[in-house]
Amino acid sequence: PLPVGRIRQDPAPGTATEADVTAIHDREKRLYELVEGVLIEKTTGFDESCLASVINMFLCSFVRERSLGIVASSDGTIKLAPGLVRIPDVAFFSLERMRARRLPRQPIPRLVPDLAVEVLSEGNTEEEMEEKLDDYLKAGVRLVWYVDPRAQTVRVFAPRKTPKTVRMGQTLDGGSVLEGFT
């Protein structure tokens, strides 16, 4: 903790660490991802937050009924690799991915989700989302959903599979990651 009255300066670009992610959250109550030493503020609009909550609710219900693992919401900060901290809008972690099948107690656990869900907002760029997808898949995420509320689609990505788009009126499923979830 910082001494009372001391103002901490934000790190210079390219020098931030996981400790900075935690410190800025504690100080400002804002969420930041960490990519290559750069802090990137994670902002979510009201509509996107509501949609992420609904997805979280459906996933939580499915996962709990079957004792499959845990589901984290949009402030569940995780370390995918050294120096790489991401915050999916919703994430599912199977029991097999959790050490000793227990909830991690660290503020930023080294924990790779089986499913990462990102609800897209107008501010997300294609380049940003491609980089994030690459990070998820390289870390070992088995399934990624990019939910686009404006287009009313979900882009589904899995390693070594052709991405698919699920449109309004079609059925989204959990594939082999969440068998039986629709």
N, C-alpha and C positions, 0 to 999 in steps of 0.2 A: 504493500500500500504506500501511496505517496504521502509525505508529511502534509499536515493541514496547512493551507495557505500557499503551498507551492504549486505553481502552474506548470504542468507538464506539456512540453512542446510535442506536436505530432512528429513522427519520424520523417526523415527525408525520403523522397520516392526511391524505392528499390532497397530500403534498409529495414522495413518493418518486419516484425516477428509475431509469433503467436501471442507473446506477452502483450504486445501492443493491441492486438485484437481484443483481448480480455480487458486491458486497462481502459481503452476508449469506451467499451461497453459499460464498464463500471462507472466511468466518469460522466458519460453523456447519454447513456441508455440508448445507444444506437448500434446497429449491427453492421459489421464489416466482414467481408471475405478477404483472404490474403492470397495473392497470386504473385509469385516471383518478387517478393519483398514489397509489394504495393498493396495498400489498403484500398478496398473498393466497397463503398457504402452499399448495403443491401436495402433497397427501398421497395416497398410494396404498396400499391394503391388500394383503396378501400374495396373496389370491386374484385380485384385479384385476391385480396385477403379473404373475402367472403367465399370465393370459389375454392381457394385452397382449404378453407375450413370444412367445406362440404366434402371435398375429396378425402380429407383427413378423417372425417366422421365415418364415411363408408369403409375406408381401409381399416380403421381402428375396430369397427364392429366385426368385420370379416376376420381380421387377425386374432382378436381376442377370443372369439367363439371357438377358434381352432388352436389356440395357444401356439401360434406360429412365431411370435417375436414381439417387436415393439414398432410403433409408428411415431415419428417425431413431426412436430409442426414447423412453421416457418422461422422459428428462432433457434432451431436445433443445429448449432454450429459444430461441424465435424472436420477433422484433419484427414484428408484423403492420402496425403503423402507429406514428407518433410517440406515445410514452407508453403503448403497448399491447403488452405482452409476454405471450405464452401458451406453454403447454407441453403440446401434445397427447400422449396416451399413445403414439401411433404416428403418424408423418406420412410421406407420400410426396411427394418433390419431383422433378418431371420435369427432365430436362437443360435444357429450354427455360427453366425458371424460375431456373436458376442462372447467375450472371454468368460468362461465359467457360467455361461448362460445368465449373466447378471447385467443389470443396467449399469453402464459406466458412470463413474462419479467425477471424472475430470471435467472442467469447464469446456474443453475442446478435446473430446476423445478421439483416438486414432481408430476410426470405425467406418468401414465402407458399407453403404447401404446396398441392399439387393435391388431396391427400386428407388429412383430419385425422380421427383415430380417438380417441374418448373412451370408456374403459371406466367405466361408471357404478358408483358405490359407494353404500351406504346414506346417506352424508352429503351426497350431491349433492342440491340442491333444484331444483325445476322452474324457478324464476326464474333461478337461477345458470346452468343449462344453456341456457335460452333466450337469456340474455345472451351466453354463449359462442358459441352458434350464430350469433347476429346478428353478433358480431365476426368470426367466420370467414368468413361469406358476404359481409359488407361489404368485407373485405380481399381477396376474390377467390378464396377456396378453392372449388374446383370440386365437391368431394364430401365429405360429412361422414357418418361412421358413429357412432352412439351405441349402444354394445354394452351391453346390460343382462343381466348374468349371472343375476340372480334370475328375471327373466321369460323368460330364454332367447330374447331377441329382439335384432334389430339394427334401429334406426331409421335410414333412409337419407334424407339431405337433399341437395338440389342446387338451385342458383339457378333460380328460375322454374319449379320442378317441384313437384308434390304429393309430400309426404313419403310414404314407404312403410315398412312394417314387414315384416321378414323373420323368420319364426318357425323354430323347431327343425324340421328335416326339409325346409325349403325351401332354395333356393340363393341365396347372396349373391354378387353379381358386382361388378366394378369399373366397370361402365358404360363411358362413353366416356373416362373418365380412365385406366382400366387395362383396355383391351379384351382380352378373353380370360381375365381372372382370374376364377375362381369358387372 
